[in-house]
Amino acid sequence: MDINKDAHQPITLRHPTAETRNAVRITAIFFVMASIAFLGELYLAVRSQHWQMFVIAGLGAIVAIVSGYCVFLSRRNRPRLAIKVLFGVSFLNVVISPLFIAGFGLIVGLGLILIVLIIAPQILSPKEFNPLLFISVVFASAAGLIDLLSFPTQLFFPAMQNTVIALGGIIVVAYSLLAISQFSSFNLPTKLIVGFLTVSLVPLGLLALLNGNYTRNALINDANQALSAGAKQTAASIDTFVNSNLDNINTEAQLPAFVEYLNLTPEERANSPEEDEIAAILHALSRRDRLFISSYALIDLRGNNVMDTDDTDVGHDKSSRDYFQRPLETGLPYVTPVRFSPTTGESSIYFSAPVRSSPQDETVGILRVRYKASILQPLIVRNNELVGPESHAILLDENHVRLAHGRNADMIFKSLIPLRPDQVAALQVAGRLPNRSIEDLSTNLPDFEAGVANRSFSPYFTTQIGAIDNRLYSAALAELETQPWAVVFVQPQEVFLAPIQDQTRTVLFLAIAIAGGVAAVAFVIGNLLARPLVDLTETVTEFTTGDLEARSQIQTADEIGVLAASFNTMAEQVGKLLTGLEERTHELEVSQGVISAVSELSKVSTHLELLLHEAATLLQTRFNLYEVHVFLIDEENEQLILRAGSGEGLQALSKNDSLDIALNHPQSVIARAARTRQITIVHDADTEENFWVHPLLPQTSSEVAIPLISRGTLLGVLDFQDKRSFRFSQSDIDTFETLAGYLVTALENAYLIEEIQEAREAAESANRAKSAFLANMSHELRTPLNAIIGYSEMLQEEAEDIGQEEIVPDLEKIQTASNHLLTLINDILDLSKIEAGRMELNLETFDVMNLVENVLVTIQPAIEKNDNTITIDNKNEVGVMHADPIKIRQVLFNLLSNAAKFTEHGAITLNVIRESPSSPNGHATIERDGEWIKFQVSDTGIGMTDDQVKRVFDAFTQADSSTTRKYGGTGLGLAISQRLCQLMGGYITVESKLNQGSTFTMLLPARVSSADYTRTDTTSRLN
């Protein structure tokens, strides 16, 4: 087939080139990483709900789809188109993405330049690579410019940048390893460009990395110190608020009016002047902070609220409250945690102190003030941006529930991570949490939780602070002295790391500029250095294609000039050697004639008369002789009968002439060679005594007679005659002797074929009659069997419908037996078709591994039935083949089914390989052009003995009777499989050890043709 017939159609090569293999690897890596990037972008988009991220995810999906198509193009042997399409979609992505994600363009642009430098030289030619590199620099610069212009659509999203940097780094490393293995195949300008860029960009990258890390660490340390100071200052302000209120209420509780009023009996208090005075004092105290103080109350020693600015609370029993019990127990003022009212649901903080005349006197009651918990919010908010833009504080209680938030009041009274249901219930009973659902009382910030939990090891940590805000924050924690609370001061890292972003942009711009400049310089220098080498290469190409006068011009005095001069010297020497070789070639023409004669002799017809005639004619014309005769022995009449010959004398023979020679002829050279069974030579007939010149061959001057002996039996004599004396040299005689040996073998084969011809014809006639009988009987039996199967299915359904389920098992046995018998009949029909020569092949091109996967899906239940496992071992790319997929599937299914049937609790391995063409078929070595596909099925089952292996492909044969009884079967599967393989020009072999398992190997041409079908079908029927 002429490949150039249709150059525009994709052609699948039998041997994938290195270029194609590299393209498949490159596009596959890009496809995997693009798919991972798309999934990551989609996750970030869903999580952040930014429309820009959904656009980026859409671009990522397009890149992943196109890169998958590039893998397909590479596998279809179109590597250059695949790489160009891959870079085309990458260029578009590079200039579109920065419109939506800030800081994205420079990173992706520089990564694209590096990837072009690494990938393109492995696939593209220098003429294609150099413009592509220039285009990549232009697009990278455009992406950086878009980054700097700061479009309103841009979203600052550090998580996206980090993802791109990580995936880009993985891609660059993977491609770099691939390029290192292929670097030796790059042309010189490409090597110089890659080398210059490596030398320039790697130090710049390392310097930028080290400087960036140092600057980043310094900025983070400074930010941590500032945040720590802010956290401590905020904690101190809250402690000050708590301490001042404790001092105030402790002082207020020592007012004499409170002591006098509580010393009165309840009857004395009612409508007394003291009661009016106490009410006035409490109202006056509550007006001290009308916004946040919700009530002042006086509680007696029994816990009764005897006076309260909140009239709804007067008379209630407060003896169980901690703000009542703790001051009585300790004699000290007390502040409560934030509590929620079970009736109003409002959050409050209670301050209380014992009422007494002096610290040494006995307590007569409790003075309590109730603050709204919202007072904590302004204490936190007032410190917003204390240490820089967007910095703020978050107040947490001991359960890590937010009590105040500097930026988002909606986060108040929500825990950092979801609390256990029992914890939530207990806190709600204690009034520590509002009566809301668990989902409304928590967020899910494990990093925040871990940082707070590990504050004893380090007060600094990095976290996100909200589900919507995906930015990373640096945080510092400070604990309060008056309460088991903590203040966390946070600031977005992007704020204080802004100098690094500017520095990174500068470095990336510098890297892109260096990449463009170095690429241009390396291209110019590379061409200057490579020009003399290119000229030398062209000269060498001309010389090797036959122009022996081609010489290289010495353009430089460096090593390249020395190499050119050495080539010119070598060319002169090679010219002289070729002249001598021509003379030697002429001397070897005689030997070549011998080889050709032997080759043609081995191809002559096996028909005896035609064989001898063609052999004689071949030898006479090939060696330009006067006469060549083939005499065969007639032992009964003791004569040498001329059976074939060629030459001038034989052309003049009439019907009445004869060259037959008596075996006891005293002067005949031919008769003497037959009697002595030795080569007989006459160099000069004129000087030879008793030389018999046959009257019909008067011009004979030299003669050689070689006896044809087979296993000690004389078959005849091969005779050579020529008009010239001393015509036959020792080399000629050796050649004739070799040819005589081939002729003996051909005679043996001819005799053997004559003997078996009649037996063969009888056997073929009987075989055709048998095949016709089996085919007819199979058709006759299949019709009633199909009816039995159909009726048994109908009877099963009717039996189940009418409730006679006791007969269903018997009907199922009938159906199973019928199906088994139908399978046997189908096998017999297939076998009869093959043996009758009526089996046809439906050839088509298909993917081998797709066929294998379909077979595995079908065979899986049989594999699992005996608790077996199956493994596919595919070490290289198999690709496609042109054959009959239905018959290959039938054979492969049969091999796997046998392996599953004869293996229990074992392992089955299927190995599919595309390999070289020369392989044995069990009878001879078949030499073919093209490739072969090998299917190898191995199991760990019962195995076979050597005798069983010899009979395994015979029809109606199994290992032994016990195997048949235990495992069942007809013994036709492997016989049919072998014959189907032979129909396609292939075969099956087996290796097996008893109790250790078996390995069946099916070897088929990767491209089956009608010639394979004709030859193999004939061979199989002859065998």
Secondary structure as UniProt FT lines:
FT   HELIX           3..6
FT   TURN            7..8
FT   HELIX           18..48
FT   HELIX           51..75
FT   TURN            76..77
FT   HELIX           79..96
FT   HELIX           97..99
FT   TURN            102..103
FT   HELIX           105..123
FT   HELIX           126..149
FT   TURN            152..153
FT   HELIX           158..182
FT   HELIX           183..185
FT   HELIX           188..252
FT   TURN            253..254
FT   HELIX           256..263
FT   HELIX           266..269
FT   TURN            270..271
FT   HELIX           273..286
FT   HELIX           287..289
FT   TURN            290..292
FT   STRAND          293..300
FT   TURN            301..302
FT   STRAND          304..308
FT   HELIX           311..313
FT   TURN            314..315
FT   TURN            319..320
FT   HELIX           322..330
FT   STRAND          334..335
FT   STRAND          339..340
FT   TURN            342..344
FT   STRAND          347..355
FT   TURN            359..360
FT   STRAND          365..372
FT   HELIX           373..375
FT   HELIX           376..381
FT   TURN            382..385
FT   TURN            389..390
FT   STRAND          392..396
FT   TURN            398..399
FT   STRAND          401..405
FT   HELIX           409..411
FT   TURN            412..413
FT   HELIX           421..429
FT   TURN            430..431
FT   HELIX           439..441
FT   HELIX           446..453
FT   TURN            454..457
FT   STRAND          460..463
FT   STRAND          473..479
FT   STRAND          486..492
FT   HELIX           493..496
FT   HELIX           498..544
FT   TURN            545..546
FT   TURN            548..549
FT   HELIX           559..601
FT   TURN            602..603
FT   HELIX           608..622
FT   TURN            623..624
FT   STRAND          627..634
FT   TURN            635..638
FT   STRAND          639..647
FT   HELIX           648..651
FT   TURN            655..656
FT   STRAND          661..662
FT   TURN            663..664
FT   HELIX           669..676
FT   STRAND          680..682
FT   TURN            685..687
FT   TURN            689..690
FT   TURN            695..696
FT   TURN            698..699
FT   STRAND          702..710
FT   TURN            711..712
FT   STRAND          713..722
FT   TURN            725..726
FT   HELIX           730..802
FT   HELIX           805..807
FT   HELIX           808..835
FT   TURN            836..837
FT   STRAND          844..847
FT   HELIX           848..865
FT   TURN            866..867
FT   STRAND          869..873
FT   STRAND          880..883
FT   HELIX           885..901
FT   STRAND          907..915
FT   STRAND          919..920
FT   STRAND          925..926
FT   STRAND          932..939
FT   HELIX           946..951
FT   TURN            952..953
FT   TURN            955..956
FT   HELIX           961..967
FT   HELIX           973..983
FT   TURN            984..985
FT   STRAND          987..993
FT   TURN            994..996
FT   STRAND          997..1005
FT   HELIX           1010..1022
//
